[in-house]
Amino acid sequence: MAAEPTLIEDPADPRIAGFVSIRERDLTGRDGLFIAEGTVVLRMLGGVSARKNGFAAEAILLLENRLAGVADVLASFPETVPVYVASAAVFDAIAGFNMHRGVLALGRKPPPEQGAALLGRLPETSLVLAGCGLSNHDNVGAIFRNAAAFGADAVFLDETSCDPLYRKAIRVSVGSVLSVPFSRGPGAEAMLAGLAERGFEIWGLSPRGAVPVAEIPAARCIALVLGTEGEGLPEAILSSFRTARIPQRPGLDSLNVATASGIALYQIALAMGRIA
């Protein structure tokens, strides 16, 4: 169980320095640390820490009135993890805005995993997502949530995609960023070339795709490639790999990329026998 709670009465207390001015630190970076927000994400962090997959909790900060409700979650953390509690006024002063959820954890990131290393430890039959230029943290978080829901083995992001361990992405993913293996970088073409060399059947998702996603045949290894909102996948990628579309009624040119990832993952996971 995590350490006995300690009351924080001064927002300038150095023990909670990692939680200060959260939004500003979101922009400037945390030097290998990240913020986990909310009970569901805290529970996920406790679970992955227990499995020793590289993520670790550094400290937990709670509103006083949330302590009793997360007692079972705190039991999943080692006693070396300090737990701090504060009144609403002090908590908000620490965070820099009204943190109505009242549950925060400061976590440490594992060393970045290179794409080749992640490829080397995937199962023989694999389903993965590859993101090119995904710059919206909400979309990235939702994509990871979909990946977890439909049993994707990993998410590969190119170097222009945003950090999935950004606070908002973790929250939208309901902690799935902490459980779905991922790598970030290199460039999109090199990333996809690595997947192709590993034997993946690569399918770019686009409104101009050649076939409906339901016609993507089951294969031993499949990679679904997602492009950024608006522009979609670059022509160089669309012309180098097979493409698929999600049929829809006329009127809109495309679906939100996170929505598209969920529909496509469901279809492929069904074809590969990953879900019933």
Secondary structure as GFF3:
##gff-version 3
##sequence-region A 1 276
A	DSSP	beta_strand	6	7	.	.	.	ID=ss1
A	DSSP	three_ten_helix	14	19	.	.	.	ID=ss2
A	DSSP	alpha_helix	22	28	.	.	.	ID=ss3
A	DSSP	beta_strand	33	37	.	.	.	ID=ss4
A	DSSP	alpha_helix	39	51	.	.	.	ID=ss5
A	DSSP	beta_strand	56	63	.	.	.	ID=ss6
A	DSSP	three_ten_helix	64	66	.	.	.	ID=ss7
A	DSSP	three_ten_helix	68	70	.	.	.	ID=ss8
A	DSSP	alpha_helix	71	74	.	.	.	ID=ss9
A	DSSP	beta_strand	83	86	.	.	.	ID=ss10
A	DSSP	alpha_helix	88	95	.	.	.	ID=ss11
A	DSSP	beta_strand	103	108	.	.	.	ID=ss12
A	DSSP	alpha_helix	115	120	.	.	.	ID=ss13
A	DSSP	beta_strand	126	132	.	.	.	ID=ss14
A	DSSP	alpha_helix	137	149	.	.	.	ID=ss15
A	DSSP	beta_strand	154	157	.	.	.	ID=ss16
A	DSSP	alpha_helix	167	172	.	.	.	ID=ss17
A	DSSP	three_ten_helix	176	178	.	.	.	ID=ss18
A	DSSP	beta_strand	182	184	.	.	.	ID=ss19
A	DSSP	alpha_helix	188	197	.	.	.	ID=ss20
A	DSSP	beta_strand	201	205	.	.	.	ID=ss21
A	DSSP	beta_strand	211	212	.	.	.	ID=ss22
A	DSSP	three_ten_helix	213	215	.	.	.	ID=ss23
A	DSSP	beta_strand	221	227	.	.	.	ID=ss24
A	DSSP	alpha_helix	235	238	.	.	.	ID=ss25
A	DSSP	beta_strand	242	245	.	.	.	ID=ss26
A	DSSP	alpha_helix	257	271	.	.	.	ID=ss27
###
